[in-house]
């Protein structure tokens, strides 16, 4: 049987135990929030990386387009002879063979 002193001690410590349980439950909630925040940061970072890659690809494509336009202008000027008349267009070796060569390594 419980003595009255033991019962009084138990009743006095119930508030302490209650506070400890609340802290433990809050700890789990705080931990979940921290994990969710960390995951959100990682997702945002990955999205930003993808956008940076797309931007750099756009720059590369734009530069390639400029280069092709400059080549076309040079070719157009090269096709005109001294009198300003156009000569027939001769295709370069790269244009003729483009897409026809397969480099296979077995």
C-alpha positions as CSV (number, residue, x, y, z in Angstrom):
1,X,0.0,0.0,0.0
2,X,1.0,3.5,-0.6
3,X,1.6,5.7,2.3
4,X,0.2,9.2,2.4
5,X,3.7,10.8,2.1
6,X,4.4,8.8,-1.1
7,X,1.1,9.9,-2.6
8,X,1.8,13.5,-1.8
9,X,5.2,13.2,-3.5
10,X,3.7,11.7,-6.6
11,X,1.1,14.5,-6.8
12,X,3.7,17.2,-6.4
13,X,5.8,15.7,-9.2
14,X,3.0,15.3,-11.7
15,X,3.4,19.0,-12.8
16,X,7.1,18.4,-13.4
17,X,6.4,15.3,-15.4
18,X,3.7,17.1,-17.4
19,X,6.2,19.8,-18.3
20,X,8.8,17.3,-19.4
21,X,6.2,15.5,-21.6
22,X,5.2,18.9,-23.2
23,X,8.8,19.7,-24.0
24,X,9.3,16.2,-25.6
25,X,6.2,16.6,-27.7
26,X,7.2,20.1,-28.8
27,X,10.7,18.9,-29.6
28,X,9.3,16.5,-32.2
29,X,7.2,19.3,-33.7
30,X,10.2,21.6,-33.8
31,X,12.3,18.9,-35.4
32,X,9.7,18.3,-38.1
33,X,9.6,22.1,-38.8
34,X,13.4,22.3,-39.1
35,X,13.5,19.3,-41.5
36,X,10.7,20.8,-43.6
37,X,12.6,24.2,-43.7
38,X,15.8,22.5,-44.7
39,X,14.1,20.5,-47.5
40,X,12.4,23.7,-48.8
41,X,15.9,25.4,-48.8
42,X,17.3,22.5,-50.8
43,X,14.4,22.6,-53.3
44,X,14.8,26.4,-53.8
45,X,18.5,26.0,-54.3
46,X,18.0,23.2,-56.9
47,X,15.4,25.4,-58.7
48,X,17.9,28.2,-58.8
49,X,20.6,26.0,-60.2
50,X,18.3,24.8,-63.0
51,X,17.4,28.4,-63.9
52,X,21.1,29.3,-64.0
53,X,21.8,26.4,-66.3
54,X,18.9,27.5,-68.6
55,X,20.2,31.0,-68.7
56,X,23.7,29.9,-69.6
57,X,22.3,27.7,-72.3
58,X,20.4,30.6,-73.7
59,X,23.6,32.7,-73.8
60,X,25.5,29.8,-75.6
61,X,22.6,29.4,-78.2
62,X,22.6,33.2,-78.7
63,X,26.4,33.3,-79.3
64,X,26.1,30.4,-81.7
65,X,23.4,32.1,-83.7
66,X,25.5,35.3,-83.9
67,X,28.5,33.2,-85.2
68,X,26.3,31.6,-87.8
69,X,25.0,34.9,-89.0
70,X,28.5,36.3,-89.3
71,X,29.5,33.2,-91.3
72,X,26.6,33.7,-93.6
73,X,27.5,37.4,-94.1
74,X,31.1,36.5,-94.9
75,X,30.0,33.8,-97.3
76,X,27.6,36.2,-99.0
77,X,30.4,38.7,-99.5
78,X,32.8,36.0,-100.7
79,X,30.2,34.9,-103.3
80,X,30.3,38.3,-105.0
81,X,33.1,38.9,-107.4
82,X,34.7,42.3,-108.2
83,X,31.8,43.5,-110.4
84,X,29.2,42.9,-107.7
85,X,27.6,40.0,-109.4
86,X,26.9,36.9,-107.5
87,X,28.8,33.7,-108.1
88,X,27.1,30.3,-107.6
89,X,27.2,29.2,-104.0
90,X,29.7,26.4,-103.3
91,X,29.0,24.3,-100.3
92,X,31.8,23.8,-97.9
93,X,32.9,20.3,-97.0
94,X,31.3,20.6,-93.5
95,X,27.9,21.5,-95.1
96,X,28.1,18.6,-97.5
97,X,29.2,16.0,-95.0
98,X,27.1,17.2,-92.1
99,X,25.1,14.4,-90.6
100,X,26.5,11.7,-92.8
101,X,29.6,10.6,-90.9
102,X,29.3,8.2,-88.0
103,X,32.2,7.8,-85.7
104,X,31.7,4.4,-84.1
105,X,34.0,2.8,-81.5
106,X,33.5,-0.8,-80.7
